[in-house]
Amino acid sequence: MITRYVKVQLAIFMVLTLLASLLIVFYYVRVPQVLGFGRIAVTATLPATGGLYPNANVTFRGATVGTVTDVDLDPEGVRIRMTLEEDRLPPSGSRAEVHSVSAIGEQYVDFVPQDPAAPPLADGDHIPKEMTTVPIPTADVLQNTDNLLTSVDQDNFTTVLNEFADAFRGIGPDLGRLVDNTRLLVDEADKNYEPTERLINDFEGFVDPQLATSDSIRNWSRNLNSFTGQLRESDTDLRSVFTDGTRAAEQAEGLLGDLSRSTPTLLSTTEVLTRLAEAYNAPIEQILVVYPMFTAGSLVVAPEAEPGIFRFNLETNANQPNCVEGWIPAGRTAERDGDG
């Protein structure tokens, strides 16, 4: 007969067994995902397998979001089928890039979004060949490396190594200081990361106007080229100007030296003349007013166009009649008949 204590133990054991089975089924084996629950199917065409294999991981922004279920040949290349989790789908239009986790392989597919705001991939979507990339085969890398090393002349390579050895011999302390200063520079740049990032981001605002004025910059460069070309053609004349200019400067310096001795006397005399003109301002002004009138009168009395002619008019006031008009309004002149 089974006691109550044993029954309780069996019940607890059955519950734990059930929980462990569910944990294995849903978390480790992922039976729902294997059966397709909560997942979508997406295909892609690759130019080559790139070492990709079934059950390889599919990642998006560093997180695993699915697996590769099938790799098969296609008329355009290689066609792969992937299943992705519905709650972590990459945006549509994303690139599918095949990468290697390590040098020995372990390839995986990484989705790189082109437009983060695009809607997510849907079940049955296909990624075309032009939106996929595969890594360069390791065999090609090794072959190209071998070809490069084979093409290097051994004697010349030995000479280069010897020259490097001579160049770096004895400069260990200097290299150490260089490395230390570089580390300090990197640390200082890390402390000023935000200003540096802001400078890089704002650099676009500086470059865009330069691109917008590229035509003007080209014209300026073209004109500068023409100017320098003209300078090159006029090199002899310019050298003559500089040579003669030195002599001209020496002569000008001598002239200024000669004038420096007489200039004070000239300025003193000018000051005296200025004071005389200020003292006799009224007579000088009278001369400037009367002289034009005198000159005009002399041209009437003895005109230059009629040489030998001298005009002289004489008018008397004898027996003039009395004025009977009185005040004459503006705009009216007295007549010669005696009106006054």
Steps between C-alpha positions, in 0.01 A plus 500: 500500500639843395511743784393862481860613525600297195202632303604858573854423388374341179275799431784744552728290280236490223454879514875558481529252215221676312660842552839371389345343191320822411822696553691266271226502236439875490837649599774262387345297219267788400238270360255786420765677295592175328134449415481858369298664774584870548741502206497605136690360201726725292718408203808660349718447193878502555775512236662202681455309822786682668533199729143537627330183624157397636432592864732801472390799705322803359572825687367853501697773678704237681204299633403156370155525339483175298677212333584379151282200420611414147783572254443399139622583150310752293530604131620842621734367770414348838156522657470488879191471713482661845247506781477817708329576829188711449570731794852594378475544125750712303361786285411423141765597248781390733820351362587137582875468556682174571782532755732268689516485877862382490773405255393134504149576379174515698326714241179685576259735323482859625217733398613861445204742477502766229197686636429439871155656460396247233234240588631161622553203273192291427457127457615393153716809429803448277831686516648538149857415410610864470404553866723217628874455551725210593853508644800445278587129503792417726664306217502812282649707780776245557567468128523878452726527803725228364513671160592828668779345704631310198514820293730669753868479411683334788815709468308828490283387789811419702636846421175658619510303825861602560415865435208478743729346759752782454226762512345375825823405675552707815169688487318278747467778764371743237243247380397440861444873552309514172272218613450664840416837343265328256325334792468838674361647179244221472401542866456874452294441186287254694437763768389744229296246308181706489665818358689284249181323395322835472786634288478201267123531473519875436775451242231410248359850535842636408554267206156548341554872422838411351333247273232754410769753402719246323451677165618830648798326658588342163475841329719653769755222459490543122552876532780442750662264251475765227642761738796284597557417133510871417743554787721225357495665155573842651781375722764705317295820517425447867868446575576826314234680703650376823853589386406848373266550793795475736682778316181708485452454873857614561443813285172570678678463831764750385231745382322477833833559673559815292148625563530438870752787524291757306155391613517675843596831330219458246249431777619807695465722191158356431397579856611865452304526174197350670514759777537783243201370306301484823597859589421637151195288443269792404735661240576161347127426480443843337770426241345163422160667449615807300762328283247296295295817442811693396604219266154489339500880456844495340378244247212736406723811470775321307356177352755239395301415184535863374863604536560876490147583622460691825147583612418793723143617591424836667155583639395828672207588724449861380140627456337175607118537543343460841367162603121492493436129523620445852542141615525252211341155561713186481550366147482847336798716398527873450495616138751730342229761416540671836268296718648461846 
